[in-house]
Amino acid sequence: MVEVNIEIDDVTKTYNIPTSWDEVSVRQFTQLYRFKNENSNELLGAVNLISAISDIDTSILLQMDIDDFKKLTTQVEFITTEVPKVSVDYLEIGEDKYYLYTDFNKLTTGEVITLETILESSNFDVHKVMSDLLCLFLRKKDGDKFEKFTTDMLKRKEMFLELPVSQVYHVFGFFLNGGNSSPNNTKDSTRNNDQSTTHKEDLQKN
């Protein structure tokens, strides 16, 4: 993180902005996709993107001197690059280890219903429901066996929202690369291709 000073009406306040995907949470990354293709104004798009990944409210950004704002956009140019997909055996959160569950050919009825409900709620845009999907994809182990799915696992959503997106983005490679994770319609989750760099125009045209 870096600190930036923004002066509005002779009052200067300090804000934190990330300088890499390692400093962007799943929550913030999901916020980015609230604004994807929402408007055709590149400058307003840049305002929304910066607000989504920082603690700077859009009302503050809109009051900035335009030259100062354009300088600020150079601080977050990393969002025009792909999110790294670093594969790891497990994620350690607190005292627990969560392993990537990949046995999608043996899903239970409950898992299929949950998976399809989550995807349908976002019009099959994986980026908008990452934390929900992580509740199915990241599981604890008892010895060599994965814990069985229960709806209580969905309560982990808030915890997964705070993870750095760079730690979990590889988990979604199955969907983003065109995999079919269920015997039914979940292959439609790949309707939206990997769009981790779709924010490039909003920043680069300013």
N, C-alpha and C positions, 0 to 999 in steps of 0.2 A: 504494500500500500504506500501511496505517497500523499502528502498533505498539500492541498491547494487553498490559497487564500482568495476569497471572492468578496469584492467590495460593492455593496449596494447602498445607495443613499448615504454615503460617507461612513457606513458601518461595515467593518471587515470581519468575516467569519471564516473559520478554517474547516475544511471538509476532507474526507478521505476518499480516494478513488483507487481502484485496483490497477495494477500494471501488467497483469498476466492472468490467464485463465485459472491459474492455481489459487488466485485470490477472489474468484467469483464462485458463489455458492450455487447449488442446484436451484434454490429459491430465486436467486437473481437471474440465473440463466433462463428459468421458466418465464420470468417477467419479461425478458427480451421478446418472447414470442407472443406476448399480448399485443405488441405493437407491429409485428411483422405484417407488412403490406396493408397497414391500417390507414395510411394516408399517402398521398403522392408528393408531399412536400419534403424534400430531402433534409432541409434544415430542421424542421419539426421532428423528423424521424431521428436525427442525431440527438436532439434534446431528450426525447423519450428513451433512447438507448442509454445515454449517459446516466439519466436519472435511475434507470432500472438496475444498473450495476454499481451504483454509488449511494451515498447518503444525502445526495443533493436533490432537493425537491424541484420539480419542473418549473414551479413559479419563480424560483431563484434563477435558474438557467435562462428563463425567458427575459429576465431583467438585466442580464449581463450585457456589457458592451460587446458588439458583434465581433470585433477583433480579438477581444479576450476569450470569447467563446470558441472561436476557431483555433486559438492556441490550446485551449483545453481539450479539444477533440484529438489533438496530436498525442495527448497523454494516454489515450485509450485505443490507439490504433491496433492493438493486439486483437480486438474483436473482429477485425477483418481477416484474421487467420483462422485456420481450423483448430478446433479444440483437440488437444493431443489425446490419443487413445493408448494409454499405458496399461497393459494387462498385468494384473497382480493376482496371486492365488486367493487372497482374502483381504478384507478391510477390517481394521481394528478400530472399534468405536467404544470408548470407555474400556470396560473389562471384557467385552465380547468380541468375537471374531465372526464376520459374516462372509460366507463363501458364495461364489457365483453358481447359481443353479442353472444347469444347461440341459437337463433331460426333458426337453419339450416334446418328445415323442411319447411320453408316458404321463401326460397331464390327467388329473382327475376332472370329473365333471365340474366340481366347484372351482377349480383353477381356470378352466376354459370359460365358464360364465363370468368369473371375476375379470379375467384378462380382456374378454370382449366388451364387457361393460365399461371398463376403464378406457379402452381405445375408442369406443363409440362416443363416449362423453366428450372427447376432444376432436371429434371428426377425424380420427385416426392420425392425428399429429402427435407423434411420440414425444416431441420436445415439451409439449404442454402438460404432460402427465408423468414426467420422469420419476418423481418421488413416489407416485402411486405404483408404478411398475417395479420400482426397486423393492417394494414390499414383497413382490413375488420372486424377483430375481436374486436377491441377497438373503441368504438363510444361514442360520446357525447349524452346527453339526453336533451330533452325539456320536462320538467315535468317527466312523467313516460314513455314517448315514445322515442325510439331510433331515432336518425337522420337517414334519408333514405340514402342509398348508392348512391354516385356519384363518378365519376372517379377523381374528385378533391381531394377526401380523400386519394388517392394514393400519394399525395404530402407530406403526413405526414411521409413518409418512413424515411427521414433523421432524423427527430425528434425521432422516435422510435429506430433508430440505436444506439442512445446514452444512452438508458435506461439500467440499470443493468439487465443482463439476468435472475438473480434470481427473479426479480419482475414480469417477464412475462412468464417464462417457463411453468407455470401451464396452461397458455392459450392453449398450444399445446397438452395438455393431450388428447383432443378429437381425434386428429389424431394419436398420438403416442400409444394410447391404443386401436386402431383398430376401431374407429368410422367411420361412413359413413355420410359425411356432405352434400351430394347432391344426387338428384335422378339419377345422371348419373355416371361418372367414378371417382369422387373424392375419393372414398374409396381406390383407388390405391395409395393415398398419404401415406398409411400405409405399403407400400412395404418395407420401411426401418424402422425397429423397433427402439425403443428408444436407441440411441447410445451415450448417454451423458457420458459413461465411456469407450468408445473405445480407448481413448488415454492412457489407463493404461499401455499397453505393451511398448509403446515408452519411457516412463519414467522409468518403473520398471526394464527394462532389461539393463539399463545403469549402 
